[in-house]
Amino acid sequence: MALENKKILIVGSSAKEHALASVFAKYEFIEKIYAAPGNDAMGEFCERVDIRPENTSELLNFVLENAVDMTICSDEGAIKADLVSLFQANGQLIFGPSASSALPAISKSTGKKLFYRLRIPTPKFGIFEKQQMAIDYLKKSEFPVVIRTDESTEGADRQVCNSIQSASVFVEDLFVSGAKKILLEDFVYGHEFIMYVITDGYHFLPLTTFANYKFMSDGNGGILTPGMGGYCPDYKLSFEIQNRILDEVVGPVIENLASKETPYLGILGVEGVLTSADEFTILELKPFLANHDCQAVLNLVNENLYTLFEACAVGSFADDYNRIDISEKSSVSCVLSSGKLKDNIISGLELADDLDVNHFNSKRNEYMEYLTSGGRAVVLTKTASTLSRARQLLYENVDVINFSGKKYRKDICKSVD
């Protein structure tokens, strides 16, 4: 049956939702794209809906009133509020995980406990709800140590500390700022990656791998961020390593969740570190594509996203797909950040040449100019026939986009030059 006149709702307002919307906007059969709440940049090809992702009943009423054909739940707030279960209970087509199935990906302590039970290799860790107990643990730790909140935020929720003094101060700062639970784990040296799969909760297939650059500065210096860019596919992950991750990590996790009657529907990310050519350790799970890699990954997926997501949501995935068609091209992405500076004009966007530009939370002024909002502003993505070509074209465009306080990694994929 031919697809026509489809309406979709994308729940969320950051760069990954912008990337999703930009892909669906290219499909002729899509009649309408709604975004709740979306961001100003998404307003260029979406109808924005003033409903917060956590307001699940309002979102349900909206899709019923507007005959929305499919909803995509990529926002962590909406996932935690269990938008998926509510929609499924009311017969609405939705692509995304339920709150219970996504808990190991959203709560890092829950994910760590799952790794431990399934004997999945992960760095030594401790979970704490009291400041003094965390500091006592640090006194016996080897440094550096990674300290982070149990759930991700766009703020200063993580840090790599090289001494008991800096670690103690950061632990105190987290609890003073309202953190209920924090995670401490050994820092692991090596090549950081993410492997993505798509699943209906029982059957899963690999999408691609992504080399992950999380530190703010070149050479993995500066602060630890949710992500500053990277490239895919990650050529440093051998087929043997990828198959081991599927067999030893993804399979057991998917099977465990299904056995609890909480099957995971959606895209699942496995973030890890390649510690040697043939060994890896797993850091955490991700409940969807990340903001800094979503466009890079989607650019390599040679599938109709609507029919792919629909097959997962209706339960025909195993029958309809035995592999995902992934392009032989390569993508490189780079995040431009403004640090603490806000409300500065982002210039040069119109000069970007054949480049994907996804906005995090940029606002538009009365002159229709985009302004920085503090922190990560935009992520630029270039896809080309080779990794070196994609990198070259990406950085040529990085130079033409400017704003006050502009910061970015200059060494992404530098080793392929």
N, C-alpha and C positions, 0 to 999 in steps of 0.2 A: 504494500500500500504506500502510495506516494505521501511524503510529508508535506503539509501545507497549513498555513495560518496558525502556527503554534505560538502560544504565549508562555513565557517563562518568567520566573521570579528568582533573582539572585539575592540571597540574604547576606549582608555584610557591607563594608564600606572602605576596604583597604586595597592594596595593590593587587592582591590575588583575585579579588572580586572584579576589579577593573580589567584584569587580564581575561578572566572568564567572559565578561560582557563583550570585550573586543572580539573574541573568537566567535561568539554566538551572533554578533552583529553582522558577520559576513555571510551567514546562512540565509538564502533567499526565502526559505520556508518559515523563518521566524517572523511572525507578524508584529510581536511586541516583546520588549524586554523591560521588565520592572526591576528596580533595585531598591531594597529596603535596608538601610536608608540610602545606600550608595554614597558617592562623594561627588564633588563638583565636576571632576573630569568625566565621571561616568554619565553625567547629565548630558553629554554630547551625543550619546546614542542610546540612553535609557530614560525611562520615565521614573523619576525618583519618587519613592513612597515614604512619607514621614512616619515610619513605624520602627521602633528600636528592635534589634534582633531578639532581645529577651522577651518581647511582648508576643508570646506565641499565639494567644487566642485572637489578638488583632490580626496577626498574619494569616491565621486560618480563615477568619472572616473575609479578609481581602481576597484570598485566592478563590474562595467560593463565590464572592460577588462579581469577580472579574474573569471567571472561567479560565484560570491559569492552568495550563496543561502539565507543567512540571516545575518544581521548586528545587533549587540547588542550595544546600545548607553547608556553607564553608566557614562561617563565622563561629569562633569558639564559644562566644556568649550564647548564640542560638543553640549550639550543640549541647552546652551545659544545661540550658533551659529545657532540653528534650523536645525541641520543635519536631524532630523526626517522628518520634513515637506518637505525638498528637496528630500529625498529618496522616500517618499510617492508620491510626485508629478511626480516622474520618474518611478513609478512602481516597486520600490525595497523594498523587505521585510525587515522591521526594527522593532526592539523591543526597545521602549523607548518613553519618552514623548516629545511633541513638546515644543518649547520655551515658547509659550503663556500658555500652560497648566501647565508647570512646574514652572512658575513664582512665585506662592505662596510658593513653596518649596525652590527655589533658593534665592529669595529676601525675607529676613526675615520680613521686614516691610510690604511687600505685604501680606505675610502670616498672620501677626498679624491683619491687616485690615480686611482680610477675616474672621478670627475668630470672630472679633468684630461684623461684619455684620451678621454672622450666629449664634451669641450668643453662641459660643463655649467657655467654661471657659479657660481663659489664664491669666497669671500674669499681673498686671498693667504695662503699658509700655509707652514710649515716643519715637518718631522718630525725629531725628534732622539732619539738613544739615549745621548748623552753630555752631561753638564751644561755643560761649557765651550763646546761648539759651540752649544748653545741660547743661552747668554748672549752669545756673539759675534753671533749672529743678532739678538738683542734690541737690541744696540748700534746696529744699522743700521735698526731698525724705527721706524715712526711709531706713537705711542700714541694711544688705548688699544689694548692687545693682549689677546686671550683666550688663556689658558694652561690646558691640560687634559691629563689622562691619556688614553692611547690607547683605553682601554675604560672604560665608565661604572661608577661605584660610587655607593653612597649616602653616601659620606664627602665630605670636602672635596677633590674631584678636579678642580675648575675655579675659575677666578678671572679677573676682568677687571682688568688692572693699568694704571695711568695713568702710571707712571714706570719707568725702568730699575731704580731701587732696589727698589721693591716687586716688580717682575717677577723680578728676580734672586733675591730671598729665596724667592719661591714656587717657582721652578724648583728651587732647592736643596732645599726642603722635600719636593717630590714625589720627587726622586731618593733622598733620605735615607729616605723612608718606603717605598721599594721599587719605585717606578715604573720599568719597563724602557724605556718609550718615551713621549714626550710630544709634544703637538701645539701649535704656536703659530700663531695666525692673526689677521689684522687684525679689529678690532671694526667691525661694520657697523651704522650707525644706521638705524632704520626700524621697521616693524611686523612683529613675529615671528609666524609661523604654522606649522601643520603640516597637510599634506594627506594623507589616508589613502586607500589603495586596497586591494582584496582581489583575490587572484590565485591561479591554480592553477599558475603558472609560465610560462604562455604567453598566456592571456587574462586581462585585468584590467578591473575596473570601479571607479569612484570611490565612496567611502563618503561622507565629508563633510570639511569643513575646520574647523580649530580655531585660534582666536586664543590665542597662547601667552604666558603671563606667567611668566618664569623668575627674575626677581630677587626677593629676599626682601621688599623694602620698597616702599612706594608710590612711583610715579613712576620705577620701574626703578632704585631705589637698593638699597644693601646688597649682600649676597653673591649670587653667581650660583648658582642651585639647579637640580636636574633639572626643576623645575616647581612653581609655586605656585597654579595654577588657570588659568582662561580661559573661553572661551565658543565654542559652535558652533551653527549654521554661522558662519564668519567672514565677516561682511557686507562687510569691506573688500577681499576678494578678488573681483574681477570675474569674470564667466564667461569672458572672454577670457584673463585671467591663469590661471585654473584649467585651461582647455584647453591653454594653452601649457605648463604644468607637466606635464600628462599627455603631451603630444606631445614635448616637449623634454627631459624628465627621466625620468618613469616609464617611458615606452615604451622609450627606449634602454637604461635599466638592466635592465628585465625581459628585453629581447631579448639583451643582452650576457650575462647570467647563463645564459639558456637555450642560447645558442650554445656555452657552455663545458660543457654537459651538467650544469649545476648550477642547474636551474630553481627559482625562489623560490616556495614554496608558503606562503600565509598572508596576513597583513595587513602591508603595508609603509607606513611613514610617511616623508614627505618634509618635513624641517624647513627653513624658509627665512626670509628677511627681504624684505618688500616695501619696496624702497628709494624707489619713487615710485609713482604711480598705475598705471604700465604697465611697471615693471621690477622684477625680483626677483633675489636671489642665494640659492643653496642651501647650507645649513650642514652637514647630515648626514642620514643615513637612520636609521630606527628599525625594529627587528625585530618590533614588535607595537604595539598601542596603549600609551600611556604610563600610568603609575600615576595621574597627576592628571587624565587626560582619558578614561579607558576607559569609565566609567559614562556620562559626558556623550555620548560618541559612540554607545554601544550603545543609549541611550534613544531615539535618532533612527532606528535601523535597524528598519524595519517588516517584517522577515523572520524566519522561523524559523531561529535560529542553527544548530541541529543540521543541518538539511537544507542550509543554505548552506555550512557548513564541510565537511559530508560530500561535497557536489558538488565542491568544490575538491580534497579528498583522493582521491576515486576517479576524477577526470578527466572528469566530466560537466558541469563548470562552464560551459563555452562553449555547450553545448547547452541547459542548463537556465536560464541567466540572460543576458538582454541588458541589464538594468539592475537596480540595487538600489533597492528601495522605501525612500526616506528621508522621514521625517516632516517636515511643514512647521513643527513646533514648534522651540523653541530650548532649549539647555541652558547653564547657567552652573555652573562648579565653583570651589571655594575650598579650599585646603589649610590646615589648622591645624597649626602646628608648636610643639613644646615646647623648641626649641633644644637645649641640652645637659642639660636637666633630665629625669630619669627617675623612674619608679615613683610618679608622682602620679596620683591618681584623675581620670578624665575624667567630669565630671558633666553632667547635662542631656541625655544621649543619648535618654532615654525621652520627653523633651519635644519632640524634633524632629518637626515637623508635615509629613507627606507629603514626606519628604526622603530621598534616598539617602545613606547614610553608609557609606563604605568605609574599612576599617582598613589601615594599612601593616603594622605589626608589634606592635600593642597586645597586652599580656598581661592575663589575668584573674587576680584574686586569689581567696582562699578565699571571699570574699563575692560572687563573680561580678561584681565591678566591674572595668571596664577601666582599665588603667594606661598612662601614656605610657612609651615606650621610648627617648626621645631622638630629636631630628630630627622629620621629618614624622610626625604621629600619625594624623590622619584627613583624608579629602577629602570634602567635602560637595557634593552635586550636586542642582540643582533644574532640572526641565524644565517649561516652561509654553508657552502659546500665543504669547507674544511674549518677546523678549529682555529688555525692561525689566521685565516681570512676573516672569520667572524670577530676575532679579537682585534685585528687591525681596524676594521670598519667601526667597531664599537667605540674604541678609544678616539678615533677621529671625530665622532659625534659627541663624546664626553666633553671635548674642548669647546664646543659651540654653545653648550647649555651652561648658564652661569647664574649665580645668586650669591648674596653675602654669606660668608662662612662656609662655602662649598668645600666638602670633604669627601674623599672617595679612595678606594684602593687602586693603586696604579700597577699592581703586580698580578692581577687575576690572569691565570693561564699564561703567565710570562714564560714558562719553561718550554712552550711550543714554538716560540719565536725562532 
